[in-house]
Structures are given as C-alpha cells and as structure tokens.
Amino acid sequence: MRVEHYDAVRALLHNCLCTGQTAQNHAGHPDFRAHVYGLIAWIGETSPTGRGKPLATAFRVDLTS
C-alpha cells in the first residue's frame, strides 16, 4: 500500500465526519459503508497496524444512510 492511498482513505473518513457520507460518495457506491470498510480492510492486508486509525475513525462516522 502506498502512503497516498492511506492518506486518501483517512481524508475520506475525515470529510465524512465533516460533511456526511452522502457528500463523499462521489462514485455513487450503492453500499458506501461496505466500500469504506473494504478500503480499510485493504489497508490492513498490507499494514495490519496501519488500519487502526482509519478503523477507529470509521466507527465514528454515520455510514447508515
């Protein structure tokens, strides 16, 4: 995993906290929650310790809409 991808996921989660997940779903994923957790799982595949912060942030984001 490249640092740019990790930073992009963290930025996505931060923006979800600030503006809501609907505003961040630019690609129109039908299950945005699954998409976000998939990105975090992908980070965990290459860096198990690196997924901690994004996962903790994802727990704070309302991904139910």
PQR file of N, CA, C, O and H, with PARSE charges and radii, in Angstrom:
ATOM      1  N   MET A   1       0.835  -1.176   0.000 -0.4000 1.5000
ATOM      2  CA  MET A   1       0.000   0.000   0.000 -0.0000 2.0000
ATOM      3  C   MET A   1       0.876   1.233   0.000  0.5500 1.7000
ATOM      4  O   MET A   1       1.888   1.298   0.698 -0.5500 1.4000
ATOM      5  N   ARG A   2       0.485   2.181  -0.769 -0.4000 1.5000
ATOM      6  CA  ARG A   2       1.246   3.417  -0.837 -0.0000 2.0000
ATOM      7  C   ARG A   2       0.679   4.426   0.144  0.5500 1.7000
ATOM      8  O   ARG A   2      -0.507   4.398   0.473 -0.5500 1.4000
ATOM      9  H   ARG A   2      -0.337   2.128  -1.336  0.4000 1.0000
ATOM     10  N   VAL A   3       1.531   5.301   0.598 -0.4000 1.5000
ATOM     11  CA  VAL A   3       1.122   6.318   1.566 -0.0000 2.0000
ATOM     12  C   VAL A   3      -0.007   7.176   1.016  0.5500 1.7000
ATOM     13  O   VAL A   3      -0.874   7.615   1.772 -0.5500 1.4000
ATOM     14  H   VAL A   3       2.494   5.323   0.331  0.4000 1.0000
ATOM     15  N   GLU A   4      -0.007   7.417  -0.272 -0.4000 1.5000
ATOM     16  CA  GLU A   4      -1.060   8.245  -0.875 -0.0000 2.0000
ATOM     17  C   GLU A   4      -2.439   7.600  -0.699  0.5500 1.7000
ATOM     18  O   GLU A   4      -3.430   8.294  -0.474 -0.5500 1.4000
ATOM     19  H   GLU A   4       0.697   7.060  -0.886  0.4000 1.0000
ATOM     20  N   HIS A   5      -2.494   6.261  -0.804 -0.4000 1.5000
ATOM     21  CA  HIS A   5      -3.772   5.567  -0.634 -0.0000 2.0000
ATOM     22  C   HIS A   5      -4.243   5.648   0.816  0.5500 1.7000
ATOM     23  O   HIS A   5      -5.423   5.875   1.084 -0.5500 1.4000
ATOM     24  H   HIS A   5      -1.689   5.697  -0.987  0.4000 1.0000
ATOM     25  N   TYR A   6      -3.322   5.463   1.734 -0.4000 1.5000
ATOM     26  CA  TYR A   6      -3.649   5.556   3.161 -0.0000 2.0000
ATOM     27  C   TYR A   6      -4.165   6.958   3.478  0.5500 1.7000
ATOM     28  O   TYR A   6      -5.180   7.120   4.155 -0.5500 1.4000
ATOM     29  H   TYR A   6      -2.364   5.278   1.517  0.4000 1.0000
ATOM     30  N   ASP A   7      -3.458   7.961   2.982 -0.4000 1.5000
ATOM     31  CA  ASP A   7      -3.871   9.342   3.224 -0.0000 2.0000
ATOM     32  C   ASP A   7      -5.225   9.643   2.603  0.5500 1.7000
ATOM     33  O   ASP A   7      -6.017  10.391   3.174 -0.5500 1.4000
ATOM     34  H   ASP A   7      -2.634   7.830   2.431  0.4000 1.0000
ATOM     35  N   ALA A   8      -5.499   9.065   1.436 -0.4000 1.5000
ATOM     36  CA  ALA A   8      -6.782   9.293   0.775 -0.0000 2.0000
ATOM     37  C   ALA A   8      -7.930   8.696   1.587  0.5500 1.7000
ATOM     38  O   ALA A   8      -8.999   9.299   1.679 -0.5500 1.4000
ATOM     39  H   ALA A   8      -4.856   8.456   0.971  0.4000 1.0000
ATOM     40  N   VAL A   9      -7.722   7.526   2.171 -0.4000 1.5000
ATOM     41  CA  VAL A   9      -8.761   6.898   2.997 -0.0000 2.0000
ATOM     42  C   VAL A   9      -8.982   7.713   4.262  0.5500 1.7000
ATOM     43  O   VAL A   9     -10.121   7.937   4.669 -0.5500 1.4000
ATOM     44  H   VAL A   9      -6.853   7.036   2.097  0.4000 1.0000
ATOM     45  N   ARG A  10      -7.898   8.156   4.883 -0.4000 1.5000
ATOM     46  CA  ARG A  10      -8.047   8.987   6.086 -0.0000 2.0000
ATOM     47  C   ARG A  10      -8.762  10.294   5.759  0.5500 1.7000
ATOM     48  O   ARG A  10      -9.596  10.756   6.537 -0.5500 1.4000
ATOM     49  H   ARG A  10      -6.971   7.974   4.552  0.4000 1.0000
ATOM     50  N   ALA A  11      -8.439  10.891   4.610 -0.4000 1.5000
ATOM     51  CA  ALA A  11      -9.106  12.135   4.204 -0.0000 2.0000
ATOM     52  C   ALA A  11     -10.585  11.890   3.938  0.5500 1.7000
ATOM     53  O   ALA A  11     -11.430  12.700   4.319 -0.5500 1.4000
ATOM     54  H   ALA A  11      -7.762  10.516   3.978  0.4000 1.0000
ATOM     55  N   LEU A  12     -10.900  10.774   3.285 -0.4000 1.5000
ATOM     56  CA  LEU A  12     -12.293  10.428   3.020 -0.0000 2.0000
ATOM     57  C   LEU A  12     -13.076  10.326   4.328  0.5500 1.7000
ATOM     58  O   LEU A  12     -14.181  10.856   4.442 -0.5500 1.4000
ATOM     59  H   LEU A  12     -10.214  10.115   2.975  0.4000 1.0000
ATOM     60  N   LEU A  13     -12.498   9.645   5.305 -0.4000 1.5000
ATOM     61  CA  LEU A  13     -13.175   9.480   6.592 -0.0000 2.0000
ATOM     62  C   LEU A  13     -13.317  10.812   7.317  0.5500 1.7000
ATOM     63  O   LEU A  13     -14.356  11.086   7.918 -0.5500 1.4000
ATOM     64  H   LEU A  13     -11.600   9.214   5.212  0.4000 1.0000
ATOM     65  N   HIS A  14     -12.294  11.627   7.265 -0.4000 1.5000
ATOM     66  CA  HIS A  14     -12.356  12.949   7.895 -0.0000 2.0000
ATOM     67  C   HIS A  14     -13.469  13.780   7.249  0.5500 1.7000
ATOM     68  O   HIS A  14     -14.256  14.425   7.941 -0.5500 1.4000
ATOM     69  H   HIS A  14     -11.450  11.405   6.777  0.4000 1.0000
ATOM     70  N   ASN A  15     -13.522  13.754   5.916 -0.4000 1.5000
ATOM     71  CA  ASN A  15     -14.555  14.517   5.219 -0.0000 2.0000
ATOM     72  C   ASN A  15     -15.945  13.972   5.501  0.5500 1.7000
ATOM     73  O   ASN A  15     -16.910  14.735   5.554 -0.5500 1.4000
ATOM     74  H   ASN A  15     -12.882  13.230   5.354  0.4000 1.0000
ATOM     75  N   CYS A  16     -16.059  12.666   5.683 -0.4000 1.5000
ATOM     76  CA  CYS A  16     -17.356  12.089   6.067 -0.0000 2.0000
ATOM     77  C   CYS A  16     -17.804  12.619   7.420  0.5500 1.7000
ATOM     78  O   CYS A  16     -18.990  12.873   7.630 -0.5500 1.4000
ATOM     79  H   CYS A  16     -15.275  12.046   5.640  0.4000 1.0000
ATOM     80  N   LEU A  17     -16.861  12.786   8.335 -0.4000 1.5000
ATOM     81  CA  LEU A  17     -17.198  13.347   9.643 -0.0000 2.0000
ATOM     82  C   LEU A  17     -17.649  14.796   9.516  0.5500 1.7000
ATOM     83  O   LEU A  17     -18.558  15.233  10.221 -0.5500 1.4000
ATOM     84  H   LEU A  17     -15.898  12.580   8.164  0.4000 1.0000
ATOM     85  N   CYS A  18     -17.017  15.534   8.622 -0.4000 1.5000
ATOM     86  CA  CYS A  18     -17.314  16.969   8.483 -0.0000 2.0000
ATOM     87  C   CYS A  18     -18.565  17.250   7.666  0.5500 1.7000
ATOM     88  O   CYS A  18     -19.364  18.111   8.034 -0.5500 1.4000
ATOM     89  H   CYS A  18     -16.278  15.179   8.049  0.4000 1.0000
ATOM     90  N   THR A  19     -18.746  16.531   6.559 -0.4000 1.5000
ATOM     91  CA  THR A  19     -19.830  16.867   5.639 -0.0000 2.0000
ATOM     92  C   THR A  19     -20.862  15.766   5.474  0.5500 1.7000
ATOM     93  O   THR A  19     -21.882  15.965   4.814 -0.5500 1.4000
ATOM     94  H   THR A  19     -18.097  15.831   6.260  0.4000 1.0000
ATOM     95  N   GLY A  20     -20.609  14.606   6.069 -0.4000 1.5000
ATOM     96  CA  GLY A  20     -21.534  13.483   5.936 -0.0000 2.0000
ATOM     97  C   GLY A  20     -21.112  12.555   4.813  0.5500 1.7000
ATOM     98  O   GLY A  20     -20.453  12.964   3.858 -0.5500 1.4000
ATOM     99  H   GLY A  20     -19.781  14.445   6.606  0.4000 1.0000
ATOM    100  N   GLN A  21     -21.501  11.313   4.948 -0.4000 1.5000
ATOM    101  CA  GLN A  21     -21.061  10.311   3.986 -0.0000 2.0000
ATOM    102  C   GLN A  21     -21.700  10.493   2.618  0.5500 1.7000
ATOM    103  O   GLN A  21     -21.085  10.147   1.610 -0.5500 1.4000
ATOM    104  H   GLN A  21     -22.036  10.981   5.724  0.4000 1.0000
ATOM    105  N   THR A  22     -22.900  11.020   2.555 -0.4000 1.5000
ATOM    106  CA  THR A  22     -23.565  11.198   1.265 -0.0000 2.0000
ATOM    107  C   THR A  22     -22.780  12.152   0.378  0.5500 1.7000
ATOM    108  O   THR A  22     -22.662  11.925  -0.826 -0.5500 1.4000
ATOM    109  H   THR A  22     -23.400  11.301   3.374  0.4000 1.0000
ATOM    110  N   ALA A  23     -22.251  13.201   0.954 -0.4000 1.5000
ATOM    111  CA  ALA A  23     -21.473  14.173   0.180 -0.0000 2.0000
ATOM    112  C   ALA A  23     -20.147  13.599  -0.304  0.5500 1.7000
ATOM    113  O   ALA A  23     -19.566  14.124  -1.254 -0.5500 1.4000
ATOM    114  H   ALA A  23     -22.347  13.385   1.932  0.4000 1.0000
ATOM    115  N   GLN A  24     -19.660  12.546   0.320 -0.4000 1.5000
ATOM    116  CA  GLN A  24     -18.371  11.966  -0.050 -0.0000 2.0000
ATOM    117  C   GLN A  24     -18.496  10.775  -1.002  0.5500 1.7000
ATOM    118  O   GLN A  24     -17.487  10.292  -1.514 -0.5500 1.4000
ATOM    119  H   GLN A  24     -20.133  12.120   1.092  0.4000 1.0000
ATOM    120  N   ASN A  25     -19.686  10.309  -1.238 -0.4000 1.5000
ATOM    121  CA  ASN A  25     -19.893   9.168  -2.117 -0.0000 2.0000
ATOM    122  C   ASN A  25     -19.977   9.647  -3.566  0.5500 1.7000
ATOM    123  O   ASN A  25     -21.028   9.553  -4.200 -0.5500 1.4000
ATOM    124  H   ASN A  25     -20.506  10.702  -0.822  0.4000 1.0000
ATOM    125  N   HIS A  26     -18.874  10.152  -4.075 -0.4000 1.5000
ATOM    126  CA  HIS A  26     -18.826  10.743  -5.415 -0.0000 2.0000
ATOM    127  C   HIS A  26     -19.076   9.704  -6.511  0.5500 1.7000
ATOM    128  O   HIS A  26     -19.647  10.036  -7.549 -0.5500 1.4000
ATOM    129  H   HIS A  26     -18.020  10.228  -3.560  0.4000 1.0000
ATOM    130  N   ALA A  27     -18.665   8.476  -6.298 -0.4000 1.5000
ATOM    131  CA  ALA A  27     -18.825   7.431  -7.317 -0.0000 2.0000
ATOM    132  C   ALA A  27     -20.196   6.765  -7.255  0.5500 1.7000
ATOM    133  O   ALA A  27     -20.513   5.924  -8.096 -0.5500 1.4000
ATOM    134  H   ALA A  27     -18.201   8.206  -5.455  0.4000 1.0000
ATOM    135  N   GLY A  28     -20.999   7.125  -6.282 -0.4000 1.5000
ATOM    136  CA  GLY A  28     -22.350   6.573  -6.174 -0.0000 2.0000
ATOM    137  C   GLY A  28     -22.387   5.103  -5.799  0.5500 1.7000
ATOM    138  O   GLY A  28     -23.223   4.356  -6.308 -0.5500 1.4000
ATOM    139  H   GLY A  28     -20.742   7.808  -5.598  0.4000 1.0000
ATOM    140  N   HIS A  29     -21.495   4.676  -4.919 -0.4000 1.5000
ATOM    141  CA  HIS A  29     -21.496   3.280  -4.472 -0.0000 2.0000
ATOM    142  C   HIS A  29     -22.825   2.978  -3.788  0.5500 1.7000
ATOM    143  O   HIS A  29     -23.236   3.711  -2.889 -0.5500 1.4000
ATOM    144  H   HIS A  29     -20.816   5.283  -4.505  0.4000 1.0000
ATOM    145  N   PRO A  30     -23.498   1.911  -4.204 -0.5600 1.5000
ATOM    146  CA  PRO A  30     -24.799   1.598  -3.594  0.2800 2.0000
ATOM    147  C   PRO A  30     -24.680   1.227  -2.118  0.5500 1.7000
ATOM    148  O   PRO A  30     -25.613   1.453  -1.347 -0.5500 1.4000
ATOM    149  N   ASP A  31     -23.553   0.664  -1.721 -0.4000 1.5000
ATOM    150  CA  ASP A  31     -23.308   0.343  -0.311 -0.0000 2.0000
ATOM    151  C   ASP A  31     -21.996   1.014   0.088  0.5500 1.7000
ATOM    152  O   ASP A  31     -20.943   0.378   0.134 -0.5500 1.4000
ATOM    153  H   ASP A  31     -22.795   0.480  -2.347  0.4000 1.0000
ATOM    154  N   PHE A  32     -22.084   2.297   0.371 -0.4000 1.5000
ATOM    155  CA  PHE A  32     -20.891   3.087   0.665 -0.0000 2.0000
ATOM    156  C   PHE A  32     -20.191   2.582   1.917  0.5500 1.7000
ATOM    157  O   PHE A  32     -18.963   2.617   1.998 -0.5500 1.4000
ATOM    158  H   PHE A  32     -22.939   2.813   0.334  0.4000 1.0000
ATOM    159  N   ARG A  33     -20.956   2.116   2.889 -0.4000 1.5000
ATOM    160  CA  ARG A  33     -20.367   1.574   4.113 -0.0000 2.0000
ATOM    161  C   ARG A  33     -19.450   0.397   3.785  0.5500 1.7000
ATOM    162  O   ARG A  33     -18.322   0.335   4.276 -0.5500 1.4000
ATOM    163  H   ARG A  33     -21.953   2.087   2.823  0.4000 1.0000
ATOM    164  N   ALA A  34     -19.924  -0.528   2.963 -0.4000 1.5000
ATOM    165  CA  ALA A  34     -19.108  -1.682   2.569 -0.0000 2.0000
ATOM    166  C   ALA A  34     -17.871  -1.223   1.800  0.5500 1.7000
ATOM    167  O   ALA A  34     -16.791  -1.790   1.968 -0.5500 1.4000
ATOM    168  H   ALA A  34     -20.839  -0.477   2.564  0.4000 1.0000
ATOM    169  N   HIS A  35     -18.020  -0.219   0.974 -0.4000 1.5000
ATOM    170  CA  HIS A  35     -16.886   0.315   0.220 -0.0000 2.0000
ATOM    171  C   HIS A  35     -15.818   0.861   1.169  0.5500 1.7000
ATOM    172  O   HIS A  35     -14.634   0.564   1.014 -0.5500 1.4000
ATOM    173  H   HIS A  35     -18.897   0.242   0.838  0.4000 1.0000
ATOM    174  N   VAL A  36     -16.237   1.650   2.140 -0.4000 1.5000
ATOM    175  CA  VAL A  36     -15.294   2.248   3.087 -0.0000 2.0000
ATOM    176  C   VAL A  36     -14.595   1.167   3.907  0.5500 1.7000
ATOM    177  O   VAL A  36     -13.375   1.200   4.064 -0.5500 1.4000
ATOM    178  H   VAL A  36     -17.199   1.892   2.266  0.4000 1.0000
ATOM    179  N   TYR A  37     -15.354   0.219   4.423 -0.4000 1.5000
ATOM    180  CA  TYR A  37     -14.735  -0.849   5.216 -0.0000 2.0000
ATOM    181  C   TYR A  37     -13.859  -1.753   4.343  0.5500 1.7000
ATOM    182  O   TYR A  37     -12.894  -2.339   4.835 -0.5500 1.4000
ATOM    183  H   TYR A  37     -16.346   0.193   4.296  0.4000 1.0000
ATOM    184  N   GLY A  38     -14.183  -1.868   3.068 -0.4000 1.5000
ATOM    185  CA  GLY A  38     -13.322  -2.600   2.151 -0.0000 2.0000
ATOM    186  C   GLY A  38     -11.980  -1.907   1.958  0.5500 1.7000
ATOM    187  O   GLY A  38     -10.939  -2.561   1.900 -0.5500 1.4000
ATOM    188  H   GLY A  38     -14.967  -1.393   2.668  0.4000 1.0000
ATOM    189  N   LEU A  39     -12.010  -0.579   1.858 -0.4000 1.5000
ATOM    190  CA  LEU A  39     -10.762   0.175   1.757 -0.0000 2.0000
ATOM    191  C   LEU A  39      -9.911  -0.003   3.012  0.5500 1.7000
ATOM    192  O   LEU A  39      -8.692  -0.151   2.933 -0.5500 1.4000
ATOM    193  H   LEU A  39     -12.856  -0.048   1.905  0.4000 1.0000
ATOM    194  N   ILE A  40     -10.563   0.013   4.154 -0.4000 1.5000
ATOM    195  CA  ILE A  40      -9.832  -0.167   5.412 -0.0000 2.0000
ATOM    196  C   ILE A  40      -9.262  -1.585   5.495  0.5500 1.7000
ATOM    197  O   ILE A  40      -8.137  -1.772   5.957 -0.5500 1.4000
ATOM    198  H   ILE A  40     -11.554   0.133   4.218  0.4000 1.0000
ATOM    199  N   ALA A  41     -10.020  -2.572   5.056 -0.4000 1.5000
ATOM    200  CA  ALA A  41      -9.516  -3.950   5.039 -0.0000 2.0000
ATOM    201  C   ALA A  41      -8.324  -4.073   4.107  0.5500 1.7000
ATOM    202  O   ALA A  41      -7.365  -4.781   4.411 -0.5500 1.4000
ATOM    203  H   ALA A  41     -10.935  -2.421   4.680  0.4000 1.0000
ATOM    204  N   TRP A  42      -8.379  -3.394   2.985 -0.4000 1.5000
ATOM    205  CA  TRP A  42      -7.269  -3.398   2.038 -0.0000 2.0000
ATOM    206  C   TRP A  42      -6.014  -2.825   2.687  0.5500 1.7000
ATOM    207  O   TRP A  42      -4.918  -3.352   2.495 -0.5500 1.4000
ATOM    208  H   TRP A  42      -9.158  -2.818   2.738  0.4000 1.0000
ATOM    209  N   ILE A  43      -6.167  -1.757   3.447 -0.4000 1.5000
ATOM    210  CA  ILE A  43      -5.030  -1.194   4.183 -0.0000 2.0000
ATOM    211  C   ILE A  43      -4.499  -2.239   5.151  0.5500 1.7000
ATOM    212  O   ILE A  43      -3.286  -2.409   5.274 -0.5500 1.4000
ATOM    213  H   ILE A  43      -7.057  -1.328   3.603  0.4000 1.0000
ATOM    214  N   GLY A  44      -5.387  -2.935   5.833 -0.4000 1.5000
ATOM    215  CA  GLY A  44      -4.979  -3.946   6.800 -0.0000 2.0000
ATOM    216  C   GLY A  44      -4.242  -5.116   6.187  0.5500 1.7000
ATOM    217  O   GLY A  44      -3.429  -5.752   6.858 -0.5500 1.4000
ATOM    218  H   GLY A  44      -6.373  -2.796   5.732  0.4000 1.0000
ATOM    219  N   GLU A  45      -4.506  -5.413   4.930 -0.4000 1.5000
ATOM    220  CA  GLU A  45      -3.804  -6.511   4.253 -0.0000 2.0000
ATOM    221  C   GLU A  45      -2.317  -6.213   4.104  0.5500 1.7000
ATOM    222  O   GLU A  45      -1.485  -7.116   4.181 -0.5500 1.4000
ATOM    223  H   GLU A  45      -5.166  -4.897   4.385  0.4000 1.0000
ATOM    224  N   THR A  46      -1.994  -4.961   3.893 -0.4000 1.5000
ATOM    225  CA  THR A  46      -0.592  -4.599   3.687 -0.0000 2.0000
ATOM    226  C   THR A  46       0.055  -4.031   4.936  0.5500 1.7000
ATOM    227  O   THR A  46       1.280  -4.017   5.059 -0.5500 1.4000
ATOM    228  H   THR A  46      -2.670  -4.227   3.831  0.4000 1.0000
ATOM    229  N   SER A  47      -0.773  -3.560   5.864 -0.4000 1.5000
ATOM    230  CA  SER A  47      -0.244  -2.974   7.089 -0.0000 2.0000
ATOM    231  C   SER A  47      -1.259  -3.160   8.215  0.5500 1.7000
ATOM    232  O   SER A  47      -2.066  -2.266   8.468 -0.5500 1.4000
ATOM    233  H   SER A  47      -1.768  -3.571   5.764  0.4000 1.0000
ATOM    234  N   PRO A  48      -1.230  -4.307   8.894 -0.5600 1.5000
ATOM    235  CA  PRO A  48      -2.219  -4.574   9.942  0.2800 2.0000
ATOM    236  C   PRO A  48      -2.267  -3.486  11.019  0.5500 1.7000
ATOM    237  O   PRO A  48      -3.343  -3.178  11.530 -0.5500 1.4000
ATOM    238  N   THR A  49      -1.144  -2.915  11.361 -0.4000 1.5000
ATOM    239  CA  THR A  49      -1.159  -1.858  12.374 -0.0000 2.0000
ATOM    240  C   THR A  49      -1.638  -0.542  11.788  0.5500 1.7000
ATOM    241  O   THR A  49      -2.104   0.327  12.525 -0.5500 1.4000
ATOM    242  H   THR A  49      -0.270  -3.166  10.946  0.4000 1.0000
ATOM    243  N   GLY A  50      -1.532  -0.379  10.474 -0.4000 1.5000
ATOM    244  CA  GLY A  50      -1.925   0.873   9.834 -0.0000 2.0000
ATOM    245  C   GLY A  50      -3.415   1.073   9.723  0.5500 1.7000
ATOM    246  O   GLY A  50      -3.870   2.187   9.466 -0.5500 1.4000
ATOM    247  H   GLY A  50      -1.153  -1.085   9.875  0.4000 1.0000
ATOM    248  N   ARG A  51      -4.193   0.012   9.912 -0.4000 1.5000
ATOM    249  CA  ARG A  51      -5.642   0.174   9.776 -0.0000 2.0000
ATOM    250  C   ARG A  51      -6.304   0.677  11.053  0.5500 1.7000
ATOM    251  O   ARG A  51      -7.493   0.997  11.046 -0.5500 1.4000
ATOM    252  H   ARG A  51      -3.824  -0.894  10.121  0.4000 1.0000
ATOM    253  N   GLY A  52      -5.556   0.750  12.141 -0.4000 1.5000
ATOM    254  CA  GLY A  52      -6.138   1.140  13.423 -0.0000 2.0000
ATOM    255  C   GLY A  52      -6.801   2.498  13.422  0.5500 1.7000
ATOM    256  O   GLY A  52      -7.956   2.624  13.828 -0.5500 1.4000
ATOM    257  H   GLY A  52      -4.590   0.490  12.147  0.4000 1.0000
ATOM    258  N   LYS A  53      -6.095   3.511  12.976 -0.4000 1.5000
ATOM    259  CA  LYS A  53      -6.672   4.862  12.981 -0.0000 2.0000
ATOM    260  C   LYS A  53      -7.849   4.998  12.022  0.5500 1.7000
ATOM    261  O   LYS A  53      -8.887   5.534  12.412 -0.5500 1.4000
ATOM    262  H   LYS A  53      -5.156   3.409  12.646  0.4000 1.0000
ATOM    263  N   PRO A  54      -7.722   4.529  10.775 -0.5600 1.5000
ATOM    264  CA  PRO A  54      -8.899   4.633   9.896  0.2800 2.0000
ATOM    265  C   PRO A  54     -10.105   3.862  10.431  0.5500 1.7000
ATOM    266  O   PRO A  54     -11.239   4.321  10.301 -0.5500 1.4000
ATOM    267  N   LEU A  55      -9.870   2.709  11.024 -0.4000 1.5000
ATOM    268  CA  LEU A  55     -10.974   1.924  11.562 -0.0000 2.0000
ATOM    269  C   LEU A  55     -11.635   2.643  12.726  0.5500 1.7000
ATOM    270  O   LEU A  55     -12.862   2.661  12.829 -0.5500 1.4000
ATOM    271  H   LEU A  55      -8.948   2.336  11.130  0.4000 1.0000
ATOM    272  N   ALA A  56     -10.841   3.230  13.596 -0.4000 1.5000
ATOM    273  CA  ALA A  56     -11.401   3.987  14.725 -0.0000 2.0000
ATOM    274  C   ALA A  56     -12.209   5.178  14.227  0.5500 1.7000
ATOM    275  O   ALA A  56     -13.256   5.493  14.791 -0.5500 1.4000
ATOM    276  H   ALA A  56      -9.845   3.215  13.512  0.4000 1.0000
ATOM    277  N   THR A  57     -11.738   5.836  13.187 -0.4000 1.5000
ATOM    278  CA  THR A  57     -12.475   6.968  12.626 -0.0000 2.0000
ATOM    279  C   THR A  57     -13.765   6.485  11.977  0.5500 1.7000
ATOM    280  O   THR A  57     -14.804   7.132  12.111 -0.5500 1.4000
ATOM    281  H   THR A  57     -10.887   5.579  12.729  0.4000 1.0000
ATOM    282  N   ALA A  58     -13.712   5.364  11.280 -0.4000 1.5000
ATOM    283  CA  ALA A  58     -14.909   4.833  10.615 -0.0000 2.0000
ATOM    284  C   ALA A  58     -16.003   4.517  11.627  0.5500 1.7000
ATOM    285  O   ALA A  58     -17.187   4.676  11.330 -0.5500 1.4000
ATOM    286  H   ALA A  58     -12.868   4.838  11.172  0.4000 1.0000
ATOM    287  N   PHE A  59     -15.619   4.075  12.807 -0.4000 1.5000
ATOM    288  CA  PHE A  59     -16.622   3.800  13.843 -0.0000 2.0000
ATOM    289  C   PHE A  59     -17.357   5.065  14.264  0.5500 1.7000
ATOM    290  O   PHE A  59     -18.489   4.998  14.744 -0.5500 1.4000
ATOM    291  H   PHE A  59     -14.657   3.945  13.048  0.4000 1.0000
ATOM    292  N   ARG A  60     -16.719   6.216  14.088 -0.4000 1.5000
ATOM    293  CA  ARG A  60     -17.341   7.497  14.484 -0.0000 2.0000
ATOM    294  C   ARG A  60     -18.204   8.087  13.371  0.5500 1.7000
ATOM    295  O   ARG A  60     -18.985   9.005  13.622 -0.5500 1.4000
ATOM    296  H   ARG A  60     -15.799   6.271  13.699  0.4000 1.0000
ATOM    297  N   VAL A  61     -18.075   7.579  12.152 -0.4000 1.5000
ATOM    298  CA  VAL A  61     -18.809   8.116  11.004 -0.0000 2.0000
ATOM    299  C   VAL A  61     -20.163   7.422  10.889  0.5500 1.7000
ATOM    300  O   VAL A  61     -20.259   6.206  11.050 -0.5500 1.4000
ATOM    301  H   VAL A  61     -17.440   6.834  11.948  0.4000 1.0000
ATOM    302  N   ASP A  62     -21.209   8.201  10.608 -0.4000 1.5000
ATOM    303  CA  ASP A  62     -22.533   7.630  10.387 -0.0000 2.0000
ATOM    304  C   ASP A  62     -22.593   7.148   8.936  0.5500 1.7000
ATOM    305  O   ASP A  62     -22.789   7.942   8.015 -0.5500 1.4000
ATOM    306  H   ASP A  62     -21.131   9.190  10.477  0.4000 1.0000
ATOM    307  N   LEU A  63     -22.425   5.853   8.748 -0.4000 1.5000
ATOM    308  CA  LEU A  63     -22.444   5.267   7.418 -0.0000 2.0000
ATOM    309  C   LEU A  63     -23.735   4.511   7.136  0.5500 1.7000
ATOM    310  O   LEU A  63     -23.764   3.607   6.301 -0.5500 1.4000
ATOM    311  H   LEU A  63     -22.267   5.208   9.496  0.4000 1.0000
ATOM    312  N   THR A  64     -24.798   4.886   7.835 -0.4000 1.5000
ATOM    313  CA  THR A  64     -26.064   4.149   7.701 -0.0000 2.0000
ATOM    314  C   THR A  64     -26.943   4.679   6.586  0.5500 1.7000
ATOM    315  O   THR A  64     -27.857   3.978   6.154 -0.5500 1.4000
ATOM    316  H   THR A  64     -24.774   5.621   8.513  0.4000 1.0000
ATOM    317  N   SER A  65     -26.708   5.869   6.112 -0.4000 1.5000
ATOM    318  CA  SER A  65     -27.604   6.443   5.090 -0.0000 2.0000
ATOM    319  C   SER A  65     -27.326   5.897   3.724  0.5500 1.7000
ATOM    320  O   SER A  65     -27.990   6.277   2.760 -0.5500 1.4000
ATOM    321  H   SER A  65     -25.965   6.439   6.464  0.4000 1.0000
TER
END
